[in-house]
Amino acid sequence: MASTSEQTTCETMNSEKYADVNWDELGFSPIPTDYMFVMKCSEGENFLQGNLTPFGNIELSPSATILNTGQGIFEGLKAYRREDDRITLFRPEQNAIRMKMGAERMCMPSPSTEQFVDAVKQTVLANKRWVPPPGKGSLYVRPLLMGSGSAIGVVPAPEYTFLIYTSPVGNYYKGDTSLNVIVEEKFRRAIPSGAGGVKAITNYAPIFQAVTQAKTKGFSDVLFLDAKTGRNVEELSLCNIFIVKGNVISTPAMLGTILPGVTRKSIIDIALDSCYQVEERVIPVEDLMDADEVFCTGTAVVVNSVGSITYQGKRVEYKTGVESVSQKLYATLTGIQMGRIEDKMGWTVEVD
Ligand SMILES: *Cc1c(COP(=O)(O)O)cnc(C)c1O
């Protein structure tokens, strides 16, 4: 039990506006914050009630399905602090819907959209002092849904845990203003009829090797091709890709192997609203090499221009900088997120 004096110190500390973080040094490594949200339910039942608990380690049986068969999915969204100090989320219901789809694919119960959004709001509010000052970054929110009950065979767990933790973050690709990407020729990320279209935890460790090798060679990330033909562009390790040719912006169509990004969807709407022609289609790697501009989108990366792509030893460079399409789309998206541009679509949600 904490003594009264410790509790007082703790409360005093927590009432301060900002946590003790060097906001200018934020990258994308986890920084523990004050609270996490935890909610459990049994197989065949619905999630009912969860609660905030101090951030810390969790206990699991060694035979929990998350540890043995990878029965788990995650989400990722951000909370932003505006100039007027209000804290907002960006389209959190979209993450809830995607988690529900993923949960069905992985045979798990999922929280309702309302439960999900409410839990995210509670977690962000409880960790408010960790939301960086405007312009310094954002509070990354990581919801997890996992089989926490025991099973040794290839069967779903008898118990599930929904957990949300947060971390202040800055740039995902630290130091890389525009990305140097290599097309991955050996490893594939997702197969037709597989689980590439959901944020299953089992989709990520298998690409560590490709990403690590690319980084060793000095690249920012890899671009995956489709597993069936090895000829068409899919996406990067944690973000979707767009190519620009003239007034046409194209992005790979969602055929089950690409993660349906909330940022992807929002950028398509912003681009249409800005009078670009947008195509969701199969994109052969030749079209990529012939593009004027390439950029990628995701909650972690926001909108990031790609400066070069290397494929079969050949390097192609693209337009980047202030006059680029990706810069314009970035400015509009972040303008809406930060409240500098009118949110006509009703995408932003205030937490308190
Ligand atoms: C999460 C993710 C994205 C981006 O999705 P957003 O909803 O925009 O954050 C893209 N590709 C992969 C593989 C992802 O895991």
PDBQT file of the ligand as one rigid body, heavy atoms in Angstrom, charges set to zero:
ROOT
HETATM    1  C1  LIG A 401      -2.084  -0.362 -40.018  1.00  0.00    +0.000 C 
HETATM    2  C2  LIG A 401      -1.563  -0.622 -41.367  1.00  0.00    +0.000 A 
HETATM    3  C3  LIG A 401      -1.744   0.290 -42.425  1.00  0.00    +0.000 A 
HETATM    4  C4  LIG A 401      -2.323   1.670 -42.244  1.00  0.00    +0.000 C 
HETATM    5  O1  LIG A 401      -3.602   1.725 -41.723  1.00  0.00    +0.000 OA
HETATM    6  P1  LIG A 401      -4.126   3.077 -41.052  1.00  0.00    +0.000 P 
HETATM    7  O2  LIG A 401      -5.501   2.749 -40.636  1.00  0.00    +0.000 OA
HETATM    8  O3  LIG A 401      -4.057   4.139 -42.084  1.00  0.00    +0.000 OA
HETATM    9  O4  LIG A 401      -3.231   3.350 -39.909  1.00  0.00    +0.000 OA
HETATM   10  C5  LIG A 401      -1.309  -0.088 -43.681  1.00  0.00    +0.000 A 
HETATM   11  N1  LIG A 401      -0.698  -1.270 -43.890  1.00  0.00    +0.000 NA
HETATM   12  C6  LIG A 401      -0.491  -2.146 -42.904  1.00  0.00    +0.000 A 
HETATM   13  C7  LIG A 401       0.173  -3.430 -43.209  1.00  0.00    +0.000 C 
HETATM   14  C8  LIG A 401      -0.912  -1.861 -41.610  1.00  0.00    +0.000 A 
HETATM   15  O5  LIG A 401      -0.705  -2.738 -40.633  1.00  0.00    +0.000 OA
ENDROOT
TORSDOF 0
